[in-house]
Amino acid sequence: MLRIFVELSIGVSLLFTLFRLFKGPDVLDRLLGYSSTSAKITILLVVEGLLNGRTYYVSLALVYVILSFLGIVIIGRFVERQI
């Protein structure tokens, strides 16, 4: 029961951040949406790994966080040069 509630609440909050990602009024709002979406996907991976006892989900989440951070930095530098 707890697992369903946790995954459902993360999924609903993920929908709101996906809306921010795709319908953001400007580029900075979309960058914020990308950052929030990647954080929530990471949380979802970690929770799924802990609840199922699969440690490779946690390792996958760590790799995903590193790549997401690099993506945010690259996009942020690109936006900084455009503004």
Backbone as a ProteinNet text record, in pm:
[ID]
protein_1_A
[PRIMARY]
MLRIFVELSIGVSLLFTLFRLFKGPDVLDRLLGYSSTSAKITILLVVEGLLNGRTYYVSLALVYVILSFLGIVIIGRFVERQI
[TERTIARY]
82	0	87.1	192	282.7	353.9	391.1	460.5	373.9	247.5	156.2	138.8	124.3	107.9	231.2	348.3	472.7	491.7	473.4	491.4	386.2	263.8	158.1	183.1	227.1	253.7	372.9	475.7	589.4	546.2	463.5	415.4	330.1	243	159.3	245.3	340.6	428.8	516	548	625.3	545.1	415.4	330.4	330.7	326.4	328.9	462.5	570.6	700.1	719.3	659.4	664.3	587	478	404.7	493.7	568.2	661	770.6	813.2	919.6	874.2	754	709.6	637.4	573.4	495	550.6	675.4	734.3	734.1	706	701.8	837.2	944.9	1075.9	1174.4	1296.4	1396.6	1436.7	1443.3	1483	1378.6	1250.4	1147	1157.9	1192.6	1210.5	1333.2	1438.3	1556.2	1523.1	1443.5	1397.7	1311.8	1227	1145.2	1230.1	1334.2	1425.6	1497.1	1540.4	1609.9	1516.5	1397.1	1300.4	1258.9	1240.2	1201.9	1311.1	1434.4	1543.7	1558.9	1534.5	1542.1	1432.3	1313.9	1203.2	1219.2	1275.4	1303.3	1409.3	1507.6	1609.6	1548.4	1459.8	1392.5	1310.3	1242.9	1162.6	1248.9	1364.6	1456.3	1508.3	1543.8	1596.4	1488.6	1369.1	1259.9	1227.5	1220.6	1193.4	1303.1	1426.2	1536.6	1535	1502	1498.6	1380.4	1266	1148	1156.2	1222.6	1234.5	1362.9	1454.5	1580.3	1677.3	1664.9	1754.7	1851.3	1974.6	2072.5	2119	2102.7	2148.5	2060.9	1938.2	1857.5	1920.8	1977.8	2043.6	2168.7	2242.6	2360	2318.5	2210.1	2157.4	2113.5	2053.8	2012	2132	2240.7	2361.7	2419.8	2425.1	2472.7	2379.6	2249.1	2151	2166.3	2192.2	2210.2	2333.1	2441.5	2564	2542.8	2481.1	2456	2356.6	2257.8	2159.8	2224.2	2310.7	2380	2465.7	2536.3	2616.5	2528.5	2413.4	2320.9	2269.9	2238.8	2190	2297.9	2421	2531	2553.8	2550.8	2572.7	2461.6	2338.5	2225.6	2228.4	2262.8	2271.6	2378	2491.3	2596.7	2553.7	2482.2	2431.7	2331	2241.8	2140.8	2206.8	2310.7	2380.8	2443.5	2494.2	2554.8	2451.2	2329.4	2223.6	2157.9	2156.3	2085.8	2173.1
-119.2	0	126.6	123.1	237.8	257.8	147.7	155.2	222.1	185.7	244.2	392.6	431	571.7	653.1	601.6	673.6	689.3	581.1	589.3	677.7	673.7	757.1	904.6	936.8	1077.1	1131.1	1050.2	1094.5	1108.1	1016.9	1023.9	1147	1182.7	1301.9	1427.4	1434.9	1552.1	1557	1441.1	1435.9	1491.1	1467.6	1522.8	1675	1733.7	1879.3	1936.9	1870.1	1921.6	1898.7	1793.3	1774.3	1884.3	1930.2	2042.9	2166.1	2189.1	2302.9	2288	2164.7	2139	2169.5	2128.1	2143.6	2275	2333.6	2455.1	2576.1	2572	2685.6	2809.7	2924.8	3046.7	3086.1	3054.5	3087.1	2972.4	2991.9	2886.2	2852.4	2951.4	2925.2	2841.2	2862.9	2778.4	2635.2	2618.4	2483.8	2416.1	2492.3	2437	2394.3	2473	2437.1	2310.9	2300	2180.2	2057.5	2073.1	1961.6	1916.6	2012.4	1980.7	1909.6	1959.4	1897.6	1759.5	1744.1	1614.4	1511.5	1549.8	1454.7	1418.7	1514.1	1483.6	1386.1	1404.1	1315	1176.4	1168.3	1036.9	964.6	1038.9	980.4	928.2	1007	963.5	838.6	834.8	718.8	594.1	609.3	496	446.1	537.7	498.1	429.9	485.7	425.1	286.7	273.4	143.2	42	85.9	-3.3	-45.5	47.6	13.7	-75.9	-50.2	-130.9	-272.3	-287	-419.3	-491.5	-422.9	-485.1	-502.4	-420.2	-427.1	-309.3	-339.4	-232.9	-168.8	-236.1	-176.3	-57.8	-47.7	72	194.8	175.6	286.4	328.9	232.6	264.3	335	289.2	352.8	496	516.7	651.6	743.8	691.3	771.6	814.3	723.1	756.1	857.8	838.7	931.3	1071.9	1082	1213.4	1283.6	1210.2	1270.8	1322.2	1240.8	1283.4	1398.7	1396.4	1504.2	1635	1626.9	1747.4	1806.2	1720.8	1770.4	1834.2	1774.6	1832	1967.9	1982.2	2110.2	2216.9	2180.9	2277.6	2319.3	2225	2257.3	2345.9	2311.9	2393.7	2530.7	2535.8	2664.6	2755.5	2698.9	2780.4	2829.8	2744.6	2785.5	2899.1	2887.9	2992	3121.5	3109.8	3228.3	3306.5	3239.1	3306	3368.6	3313.1	3365	3489.8	3500.5	3612.9	3732.5
0	0	0	82.1	88	-44.8	-107.3	-235.5	-341	-345.9	-444.7	-418.7	-290.9	-257.5	-293.7	-264.5	-293.4	-444.1	-519	-663.7	-728.7	-679.2	-734.8	-706.5	-585.8	-553.2	-632.5	-650.9	-732.2	-877.5	-925.2	-1063.4	-1089.9	-995.3	-1012.1	-1011	-920.5	-918.6	-1043.6	-1098	-1221.6	-1338.6	-1339.6	-1445.8	-1443.5	-1323.7	-1313.8	-1361.5	-1329.5	-1375.2	-1524.9	-1579.5	-1724.8	-1796.2	-1734.1	-1791.4	-1793.8	-1686.2	-1680.9	-1785.7	-1808.3	-1905	-2047	-2083	-2221	-2248.2	-2148.5	-2170.7	-2098.2	-2058.6	-1987.1	-2072.8	-2013.3	-2094	-2154.4	-2088.8	-2146.3	-2119.6	-2163.2	-2157.9	-2014.5	-1927.8	-1790.1	-1716.3	-1745.8	-1686.3	-1736.8	-1861.4	-1914.8	-1854.8	-1829.9	-1763.9	-1621.3	-1552.1	-1418.8	-1423.8	-1524.7	-1541.6	-1568.9	-1648.4	-1675.5	-1548.6	-1470.3	-1346	-1248	-1233.8	-1142.1	-1189.4	-1319.9	-1375.2	-1351.8	-1374.8	-1354.1	-1206.8	-1117.8	-974.1	-933.4	-987.1	-950.5	-1012.2	-1129.1	-1187.1	-1104.8	-1055.7	-969.8	-840.3	-780.7	-658.9	-684.9	-798.2	-833.4	-850.8	-913.4	-929	-794	-706.5	-576	-492.1	-492.5	-415.5	-469.7	-600.9	-661.3	-626.6	-629.5	-594.4	-449.1	-360.4	-218.1	-183	-244.5	-213	-270.7	-384.3	-445.6	-407.1	-341.5	-301.6	-416.4	-517.3	-633.2	-628	-596.2	-575.1	-705.1	-818	-942.8	-982.8	-930.6	-956.1	-891.1	-773.8	-705.6	-782.1	-834.7	-916.5	-1045.6	-1105.1	-1225.6	-1196.5	-1079.6	-1040.5	-1023.8	-970.7	-953.3	-1088.1	-1182.9	-1317.4	-1382.5	-1364.7	-1422.7	-1364.9	-1234.7	-1171.9	-1227.1	-1244.2	-1296.4	-1438.4	-1523.2	-1661.3	-1667.4	-1581.8	-1578.3	-1533.5	-1433.9	-1388.8	-1500.8	-1571.8	-1684.1	-1791	-1817.2	-1914.2	-1871	-1742.8	-1691.5	-1701.1	-1669.2	-1677.9	-1822.6	-1914.7	-2055.8	-2109.1	-2079.7	-2127.1	-2061	-1932.8	-1863.2	-1921.9	-1958.3	-2021.1	-2158.2	-2232.4	-2363.4	-2349.5	-2250.7	-2228.9	-2182.7	-2100.2	-2051.5	-2167.9	-2265.6	-2380.5	-2472.1	-2471.2	-2558	-2499.2	-2366.3	-2301.1	-2290.4
[MASK]
+++++++++++++++++++++++++++++++++++++++++++++++++++++++++++++++++++++++++++++++++++

